[in-house]
Amino acid sequence: MRYLFPLLLLFAMLATTVVLPGCEPKEELVTTDGSAKLEFSTDTVMFDTVFVQTRTVSKRLWVYNRNKRAVKVDEIRLAGSYGQPYKLIIDGDSGAARQNLTIRGRDSLLVLVKATLSVNSQPDNKPFLTEDQLLFRTNGNDQRVLLLAYGQNAYFHIDEQLPCNAVWRNDKPHVLYGLVNVPPGCSLTIEEGTQVYCHAGALLAVQGQLLVNPTLQPTDEVKPDDRRIVRFQGDRREEFYDNIPGQWGGIQFTAGSSRSNVVRYCDIKNASYGLLIYNWDGQRPFPKITVENTSFRYISGAGLTFASGGQSFDGGGILSFSGDFDVRNCLFTGCGEYAVGGFQGGTYNLQYCTVANYLLPGQVRRPTSSLTFSDGQPVQTPPRRIAPTISIENSIVWGANEDELFFNNSANYLSQITVRNSVLRTKEYQAAADAGGKPGLGRNGNLLNTNPKFRRTPENAAGRFDFRLDTLSPASNRAVPLPGLANDLRNLPRSAATPDPGAYERVNP
C-alpha cells in the first residue's frame, strides 16, 4: 500500500501531460484582433539640414506593441523607392522591406533610418525638403511614420590643393574633408556671409595668404547672427553639437611663405584650435595675421600633433609658435586650454578684446591661463629662446581661474610687456610695480580682480550668453580712445572720450 500513492501521482501527471494542450505565455500568443495596433516613439523621423552626397547619422525609431499578446507585422517598407534617399535597418537586418515580423506582447522593435541626399535643382543656398513614409501593415491596419530630410547643396573640398587665387563664394556652403591647402604664393579670399562646415579632422592649411571678409565695411550694426559674418564650424548640424569643441582641426598658417593674412567679421567655433601659426623652427620673417571683429568660441584640443614635426601641444583660440598677431575687437570664450597662446617669440597686440573664458560643460578645472606667453616652446630640448613682444590695451581678461595671464620666463622680456587700461583677473601680477622679474600690473589704469559683470555668463545664466557689460559694470568707461578704433565688435560707435574696455561698447538694452 505504501507504494500505491506515489504510483497514482505519477499516473496523474502523465495523464495531464497527454490530455491537456501545451500552454504558451500570453505574450507569445499572436492576436489577430484588428484593434491591436502599433505605437511609435515619434510620428516623424526628421533630419535637419543635410548636405547633399553626405550620409546622415542613423536615427532611431522604436516600434512598440502595447498589447498583452504578440502581433504579427505583415510588412514594413518605404512608400517610395528604397535608398532614394532613405535606407533602413529593421530589427538588425538591412533591406528594402521586412515581412512577417512578430513582436511579442509588451515588447518593441528597433528601426534605424539613414539618408543620403542627391544634388537638387533648388536655388543653391536654399534648403530643400525630401519626404517619404515608412509603412506598417498589422492585422489589416495600415500605419505610417513620416520621414523628412532638409537638404542643402554645397561645395565640397576633399583633400584639395586649391587653385591659385581662389575665391569662395557665399551662394552655398563649403564643406571641408581632410586637408585643404592654399599653396605658396597664392591666396584664398572668402566672401562675406560664406558658411564653412568642417568634417571631423578637417584642416585648412594656408601656405599662401588667407583673406576673410577683407573688404567688408559695414555702416550699420553687425549682430551675432548677421548674414555678412563668415562662419567656420563643425559639420554636425544637430543642436546637441552646437557648443561642442574639437570637432575639426582648425586654420593653420605655415612658415616661410604665409604673409599678410586678414581675418575680419568672422566666427570660428567647434575647432581644436582657431588660428595657428606653426613656425616651430622660428623662421624669419614670422607669418603675420590681422584679426578684427572675430569671435572664437568652444575651442579645445589636447595633445595635438603634426606629422611634419611630431611636437605635441594643446588647443587654443589663437596659437602661435613664432608668429605675429594684431587682434582687435575680438571675443574669446569657451576655450578649453588657451584663448591666446604665444610661444617662442612673436608680437602680440591685443586691443579692445574680451576674454570671457569660463569652464566648458563637464570641465572640472582648466590647467592653463587664458592668455599665456613664453620665450620658448611648451616642450623643447634644448629650448630655443626668442623674446616675445606683448601689448594688451583696453581689454578684459576674465575667466574661471584666479590667474588668467601667465608670462613664462618673464624676466627675459619684461621690458617688452605692456598692459594698459584693462580689466584683469590675476593674483600673480597684482603688484603696483615690476619686481622679481615679474610685471606689476596694478598700474597704468588697469582694474584687477574685480568682476566686470557681463550680462549673461555660465555663472549666472544658461543657454545663450551675452558678454556685453551690464549697466552697473565697474569696468564701464575705463578705457582710453585708440586711433582708428572708433567702433566695437558689432560696429557700434565707441565713446569718443571714455570708451569701455573689451570687445563691446556698453549701450542701453
Protein Blocks (a to p, Z undefined) as FASTA:
>chain_A
ZZmmmmmmmmmmmmmmmmpccdddfklpccfbfklccddfbfbdcdehiaehiacddddd
ddddfbfbdcddfbacdfbdghiabccdeehiacfbdehiacdehiacdddddddddddf
bdfklccdddddddddeehiacddddddddddddddehiacdehiacdfkbccddehjad
ddehiacdddehiacdddehiacddfbbcdehklbccfbdcdfklckbccdddfbfbfkl
mmcghkbgbdcddehjaghiacehiadehiabfbdcddfnopacddddddehiacehiad
ehiacfklopacdddfbdcehiadddehiacehiakbmbdceeeijdddehiacddddde
hiabdcbdfbacdfbdfbdcdddddddddddehiacddjbfblcdcehklmmmmmccceh
iacddfklmcfbdeehiacfkgghiaehiaehiabdcklpghjadfbdcfklckgokacc
dehiabcfkopacdfklccedjbdcddZZ
